[in-house]
Amino acid sequence: MTFESSPEKPDGTMPLPSTAQGPAPLSPQEFKATAEAILTNVEWVIEGKSHTIRLALAVMLAEGHLLLEDVPGVGKTQLAKALARSVDCSVRRIQFTPDLLPSDVTGVSIFDPEKRDFVFKPGAIFGNLILGDEINRASPKTQAALLECMEERQVTVDGNTYKLRSPFMVIATQNPVEMEGTYPLPEAQRDRFAARLAIGYPDINAELALLDRREEYNPLDALRPVADAEMIVRMIAAARAVHLAPELKRYVVDLVAATRTNAQVRLGASPRATLQLLRCTQVLAAMDGRDFALPDDVQQLAVPVLAHRLIPTTETTMGGGDTKAIVSDILRHVPVVSHPGRF
Amino acid sequence: MNGQRHATVVAAATLALTLTPLIGIFEGLGWAFPVMLTIAMIATAGSLMRAAGRGQGLQTLAMAVTLVVILTAGFGGGTGLLFVVPMPATFEHWASLAQDGVGAIIVNAPPVEATGGIMFLTVLGVGVVAILHDMFVVGLRTPALAGLTLLTMYLVPVSVAPDATAWFWFILPAVAYLWILGDDNLRRVSAFGHRFTGAGQLVGRSFPSPMARTARWSATGFVAVTLLALTLVPANTSGLIDNVAEGIQGGGESYGLGDVNPWAQLSGSLTRPEEVDVLRVTTDDPNPRYLKMHVLDELTSDGFGPNDYDGTQDLDSLDDPGDEVYTAEIENLQLEAPVVPVYGAPADLDIDGDWRIDPDTGVIVGDRSDMGDVEEYTLRYAEPAPDAETLASAAGMDPGDERWDANTARPDVPELSEIVADATAGADTVHEKVLAITQFLSVSNGFTYSLETSDAGNDEAILDFLETKRGYCQQYAASMAWMLREADVAARVVVGLSQGSRVDGNEWVLTSHDYHAWVEVYYDGPGWVTFDPTPASGVPGSVTFPWAREPAEEEDPGEEPSGNDITPEEPTAAPTDENGQTLPPEEGASGGPSEEAADGAAEPLLPFHPGWLALLPLLAVPFAPALWRGGLRRRRLRPGTLTAQTAWDEAMDLAQDYGVSIPDSYTPRQAAGVLAAAAPDAREAAAALGSAMALHRYSPRGADPAGLADALRDLYAELDKNAEPRAKYRAMFWPASLIAKASAGRAEQSARLSRRSARTTDRVRSALRRPRRSNNRDRHGVGGRA
């Protein structure tokens, strides 16, 4: 059981003019510039994975939680840490183990003999960015405690409710191959993650570059934050203002509806999925410097946002099909503009 | 290939079945053997070629050669080399046969004798159809198209002789078609080795499928429903169904003579482009009148029909009028009719064959004799010429006369009664009425001669004629007689030949264009008197009847005889003084009427007819899709209507036209990428179109259409440049986007239809289920939940 705090307030200066000008709304260009800065920063640590990083940042700015599911050692934790460090905010890490207790996550009231009273000692969840490592190794009880916080953005201990910080994002990692001693997340809890991403192995060039870079030092240590929590909050607000055309909303709804009617799927995506897909779409559009979203944004996000929520039928699973393929297939068949009269 | 041989037999058999309606238009069954032989030989030729593994082209060639050989052997007239190889002379012979055949078809009404030209045309037609049929059914395996050939075969008798073709002949072609379809499907399914039934059983090849029963029932049902529909749907008067009763009762003989419909013969002859000499007459009559053939005095709402001539007497009963009697020697050039054309009042007839006279009408009817067998005959006849004063004072037919009913009967047509009442207002005597109606139909009242009218003589056609004032002798004569009957004057229509044209001295030639119809009116005393309401300008051999004008008034330019033939005639014995008086001075005759003749009589002979202009749009048909597509493009790119959306629609259609596949799950950017890949030099244009569309559809500010038209033109040019020649032509003349739009519309319609029918089915089902459910559960109000 490990708690690890991020370095408090590094001396990096904010090169962004907007912070000085107060809460003026971010222009699409400023949004894009800031996002690019963060991405460049993270890419310094994770080579050759710009697309994944981009999606991870999009999920963060959409106030969603991210599930990183991949084999050990591809940089899940590195990604989460780099993202956290690039944004000047508090990062907490929770290493999930079978003996981790819910109170370790949420916090606990301890009797203070001097005050002769119980004092609330905040748990690891009280940070801006929570990195939950190997979440499927914790007992369901602890998982439930974390997931409750994720959804409610508040913690209730001994009748007292404590609001969590904003921005608040959980990046959980889990290992797909480990079978023993794991408690797979139930579908209802998987649904709380806005997106599931896999990082994947780096290609040969990226891996070579990685070796070169890490010869001398861990680039993570040299990382300087390029935005602060306040900036992130403003970016979140700006992303919510991105225009969603009726055709686009219809497209998103069509996509989600298609997961529910697909013959290979036992349980389709929830309306929560629709909402989160739209919000991530907005962020992706804003990161592109636009104030309106395009179906191209939706298509980039559909697999990460929808695939982990679907429960395939037994036949599909046994046939070797997976939900990513199902979502890709749906993307190939749902028309971008739904035709009146066609069903 | 056993299957192919089987299919060949089926094709030949079905074609033979379809020929059965021909029974109605031919006399006897003599035609059947050569026709069947033709079908069999053509089928055999095709089958042999197939067995030898030759392609469709050689099969068709073999069948065509077989047909030529058959024609040479059967109709070559001995001109062929070794009787089977056609020589140039053979083709000449065929041409004359075909000409004869066409002539015979025009002149004769069915049933016709299957000889010479008609037989040649029949074998030729059936042979060509047999080749096509074999090709569709066996060679190309498109049995549905074979319906076209079957339909062609069925349409021939139906269009030639609607009267002689009874409805039940439809059954056999229909059954034949179902047979072809069924057989082909069976062959297709059998190709899998086993036939499969709905219940999942395998059925051996030789056993009928259990599903066949359903198929047979539904096929029978379809045929029954079709026939039922045919009998119920109101057809036009000359359609099949009107003849059902006649077909059954009278064996297809809808007229008393069973042979000729005088109206059809009349209009057929007049509208026939080339003129055929029919009779040559040598007579001492200096100014012969009309030759009477048929009398039409049975008036129904379908118009005048021929008399039954059922009270015929021996020719000996002809009485010699005594006074002026002329002699005419008439040579038959090409007339086939069951009646003998005669002048005025025949006094004596010298003719081969058995002929009898119908005293009521004065028609000489053949007793199993036909004019086709008569080379020439001699006629002695009188031309009674009552003078106008006599007629003016004469009374009409006595209503007590036994012939009164037959000659004044007319259907009730209120509109016509009104017109007649107006036209004959103030006319008291029969002659006044006749003159009033003649005047009503005259050129001065705006009536003109025209062959461009329908030849139906029914009540509607008559009213039409009186309204449009355009028609030819059929309408004129029928209208006049009908109007006279309406005015209670006994009148009837006569069909025959006009004067014709003088060739030399007292020799006259009558051609197929000299067929004519006129009117006879009954006067007490003079009897039946001839009147011709048709404007003389329209009738080449028109004769003016001196009594057909009011005694006092002599000059009526509108009614002057055109006098092509008659004008130079000296007044002669029979019409004597009156004729001399009424004939105008020569200047008057040669001036006006020749122009009228030019636009009246000459009209049907012109090789160029304005009607051909109507065919011009047909030429545009192959270009219609291209024109439509171009129009659509121009409309979309017009500055007023151009938006990113229209530009994008056009780009998508262009892509489809040129075969660039863009799924509708592609976003505008992705689609633009596909376009750019298809037209690399128009990459910018494609990108501009794509992002304009994305802005238009998804941005709150929309897109600026400026420059999109140019971008589209670039894209179009580039797509066209990169396309294969075939794809280019297809994009031009058969644009896929248009086809898709059309079929999308149809798909939408059928989807709507199926949704509706599904709803209906649901409703019916739930309605059926409701009572049972409430019984089972013993509850009320369950129906509401169904």
Interface residues (C-beta under 8 A of the other chain):
Chain A: H243 A245 E247 L248 R290 D291 F292 A293 L294 P295 D296 Q299 L331 R332 H333 V334 P335 V336 V337 H339 G341
Chain B: P663 D664 S665 Y666 T667 P668 R669 Q670 A694 R697 Y698 S699 P700 E748 A751
